[in-house]
Structures are given as C-alpha cells and as structure tokens.
Amino acid sequence: KNGKKLNAISFENEEEMLKKFLEIIDEYDPDIITGYNLNNFDLPFIIERLKKYKLPLTLGRCNIKPATIRRFGGVEECDIPGRIVFDPYQVIRRDPWMRFKRYDLNTVAKELLGEEKIEIKYKDMEKYWNGSEEKLEKFVLYSKKDAELALKLTLEKGLLEKFFELSKVSGLLLQDTFGGQSI
C-alpha cells in the first residue's frame, strides 16, 4: 500500500514477488551478491521458495546452470554461476583479527560501524509481515537496514579488498579465496 513512501514494491503473493526478484537480478546484473549470513540463511531460503513455485534457479549469468547450495561441516556455501556470493558474516567469523562477544549483525555493526539494526525478534516476524500497515512498514525498514548494514560492512570496512589481492597473487578465482587457508 505504501510502496512509494518506502521505496518498496508490493505484490499479491509470494510467487509474484519471487518473479520480480528474479527480474531485478537479471536487469541489474550484479557482479557481487552480498548479505549478512547470506550463505546460511537468505540464499538457501530463497532457493527453496523458488523450487516451491517451480521458478528458475538461474540467478546467475548462465541461464543453463542453476544456483546451488553446498553443505559441508555445518556450513552452507551458495554458488551462483557468473556472480560472486560474498558473505561478510563468514569472513568476519573466520578473521583471527576480528573478535566479538557475538557475531550477530547488530553486535558487529555496532562495533565496526557505530550503527544498529532495527530490532524485530525472529518469532515476531510473521506478525509484522501479516500485520497492520505500520507493522509492515517497520518490517520493510528492518529489512532495508539489514541490507544496508551488510553492504556498509563489505564496502566501508574493505572486507573484499584482501580477497581481490589474494586472487591476483594466487591466480585463484575471487570466490575461491573466501574459503580460508586450505586453498
């Protein structure tokens, strides 16, 4: 209802929303897709929802190869052909020089950016999603703030820069340098 005010788009149902999401990815054609805990939550969830509606899993630049999720050792890695999936959560968790009491987005953003999330408890999300216009508006703002914080962590804290350099000196693909020391 208030899409214009929030710079958001409203949909009749989830399937229409997912179709538009695929269209936006295709039109914007990003080199890098990022989000906090993207590999362990957001992308696996989106891929499962795309499967539910029998929508294409081709989020990448190749319309033949689908996006995939690899699971190993309790960790999930998403592969989107032709795009880099960069998860600042995983990079920060693995970095021996960055230590936090908790690694949730709010704690990390407060420490590194001096900013906080808009707080909505996980158990209350459905109430906000299906709630009044005010609740839905807060949920949209909550989601936008999370995305902005993940992007700020990536760009303002230079989290990608060392991986660009590692890629250059090692000859590895950029996404292959995120995995740590073993490669």
PyMOL commands that set and color helices and strands:
alter all, ss='L'
color gray80, all
select helices_A, chain A and resi 3-6+14-28+38-52+88-94+105-113+122-129+133-156+161-170+174-177
alter helices_A, ss='H'
color red, helices_A
select strands_A, chain A and resi 32-34+68-72+75-79+84-86
alter strands_A, ss='S'
color yellow, strands_A
deselect
rebuild
show_as cartoon
